[in-house]
Amino acid sequence: MAKKSFPLSRVYGLLEPGPVVLVTTAHKGVANIMTMSWLTMMEFEPPLVGCVISGRNHSFDALRASRECVINIPTAELAQKVVGVGNSSGRKVDKFAKFGLTAMPATLVAPPLIDECYANLECKVADSRLVNKYNFFVLEVVKAWIEPSVKNPRTLHHRGNGVFIVAGATIKLASKMK
Amino acid sequence: MAKKSFPLSRVYGLLEPGPVVLVTTAHKGVANIMTMSWLTMMEFEPPLVGCVISGRNHSFDALRASRECVINIPTAELAQKVVGVGNSSGRKVDKFAKFGLTAMPATLVAPPLIDECYANLECKVADSRLVNKYNFFVLEVVKAWIEPSVKNPRTLHHRGNGVFIVAGATIKLASKMK
């Protein structure tokens, strides 16, 4: 995709709807991918994102050691790959190769962007105070990319056990909310 | 609605898709409602929920003082009320009266359930270590209720500035993910 730089001040609008994301990490030069649903915005600008990554995940060690990751947002066409990534471990397989996903270089962090995802957020760990108790990381988004042709992304929203809601109709109401 | 008790072990499936919620609090006997989108699951069981509530909100003081709230999940029919609640302050108006929402007693906490919402989660503050820095509360869900007739809730997912995605089609993929 021919991604464009996306303003950090608008990043919240990508994550606030609650999509499943693919998180890329890099550890000793080896990139990995995990599927993640437990994340929330915490601040508008600079954009802060809170997320829980299970200590059982290979990505947990990579994120804790490198303090960098990329949050990639997939759409419904990638559903089968999203589940495949979530059901396999980077300890055993190269998920980029296995699921036919394309790694593209990021600008400010070592982990790669996933080209097939319509948005990519380069992140650095900003606070690890709650990692020991809850596996909860506070990330700062330092650079954002978007595929500008995707106006109404059909994001995936996980209800558990492989059941996903696909983003449906968009409605606009008069609001003073940001 | 004729709500039924809902297993705490399944609560994550209600919040993991990222719906906008209405949070009720009670302070000195007065109930209030706020609209919230910045929340994430943090643990399956007992279910823990992390959420950010701006210090500018009247509900922030109520939650910090009382350490109790209810997370109520609305569906698309309530969209106009969700925006109305988000655009007004409990300092000035009784939002239950103004928006025609019905307060029902909770069982384990003082703030009321909103009857019109298809699911209600009674919560207590479990950790307030990140409140000062990020307005971030960790809540434990202590009791959950659901309207069993709502099988595929048309939840709302906020993209910012009053633009909402409505939950669309549901897809089920073979998965080992919880």
Interface residues (C-beta under 8 A of the other chain):
Chain A: R10 Y12 G13 E16 P17 G18 P19 T35 S37 W38 L39 T40 M41 M42 E43 L48 G50 C51 V52 A76 A79 Q80 V83 G86 N87 D127 R129 L130 K133 Y134 F136 V138 R154 T155 H157 H158 R159 G160 N161 G162 V163 F164 I165 V166 A167 G168 A169 T170 I171 K172 L173 A174 S175 K176 M177 K178
Chain B: R10 Y12 G13 E16 P17 G18 P19 T35 S37 W38 L39 T40 M41 M42 E43 L48 G50 C51 V52 A76 A79 Q80 V83 G86 N87 D127 R129 L130 K133 Y134 F136 V138 R154 T155 H157 H158 R159 G160 N161 G162 V163 F164 I165 V166 A167 G168 A169 T170 I171 K172 L173 A174 S175 K176 M177 K178
